[in-house]
Amino acid sequence: MAKAWHLMQRPKGKPTHDDVALKEIELAPLEDGMVHVRNHWLSVDPYMRARMDDTDSYFDAFKLGQPMDGGAVGEIIASKADGFEVGDKVLSFAGWRDEAVIPAAGIHKLPDLGVDPYHFLANLGLTGGTAWFGLMDVAEAKAGDVVFVSAAAGAVGSAVVQIAKAKGMTVIGSAGGADKCAWVKSLGADACVDYKNGSLLKNLKAALGDVGAKGIDVYFDNVGREHLDAAFAIAEQEARFAECGMIDGYNHEAPYGFKYIAYIIGKRLQLKGFIYTDYQPRMGEFYAAMGPMIASGEVQSRETVMEGLDSTFDAFLGLFSGANTGKMLVKL
């Protein structure tokens, strides 16, 4: 029988296993226009934490006592929908479970780009699309810019590092620990700051000196709080901030006191929040740009993979403790 993770209560602070349950589910009957999908890969992502709260957000909150959902790549095992055949590999939003019967209108058949299907949950999916459009469209980054990327060893951050280098930019990343920083530099970053070792702002200023820059032109924000504050302090005039995520605050109830926020005014900083789904009509453009970069090895991916549906919630919790390098995935 199919199984799915359910949200049983709203977390207070960091989620725990008491907040969720893995339970059997009955699948909907397969009717016209629907497909039966067996998932092979599940994505867990930081934005899912906000969906556990009963607050307004860009995604609907998870409902108590009901299955959760998220990105998944799977295979059609039965179909009553035109254009979808048994054996087709598809991207859906029916994650946090092993099987689903869903309307075909809500899924995407994977294009044949010569890469493993899980890439469509990583650098050819939400991860890479967020990196590409956030950097190139939202931040309007260009060759010669100095780019600061927080959580640079994470899924989105590591993609931003590589895209920025491929486009002729100078890149400073931040990551937690010497090993992660070494990996970020192996991706091409000109410098990487270990935010767990000493003053973040002091170390960022030192990194700027190391790369021969006075300040940053672009900040790609995955973290918020102290990282965002430090970016205010080291920004050049009219620097552009792509506000992608603020994982450092998702489990904090107390507000953060910004010291350098007033620089937004004097430096004429441009901050813009964005969501991956804003750009779904432009995915063809993204595939055309990113597909060849992945196939050629110009943009590489690294995955932290946990095995089995039972491990999904632990994989999710690992996002908040830095357990992942690159994209966190669950293989079923």
Secondary structure, 3 states (H helix, E strand, C coil): CCEEEEECCCCCCCCCHHHEEEEECCCCCCCCCEEEEEEEEEECCHHHHHHHCCCCCCCCCCCCCCECCECEEEEEEEECCCCCCCCCEEEECECCECEEEEEHHHCEECCCCCCCHHHHHCCCCHHHHHHHHHHHHHCCCCCCCEEEECCCCEHHHHHHHHHHHHCCCEEEEEECCHHHHHHHHHCCCCEEEECCCCCHHHHHHHHHHHCCCCCEEEEEECCCHHHHHHHHHHEEEEEEEEECCCHHHCCCCCCCCCCCCCHHHHCCCEEEECCHHHHHHHHHHHHHHHHHHHHHCCCCCCEEEEECHHHHHHHHHHCCCCCCCEEEEEEC
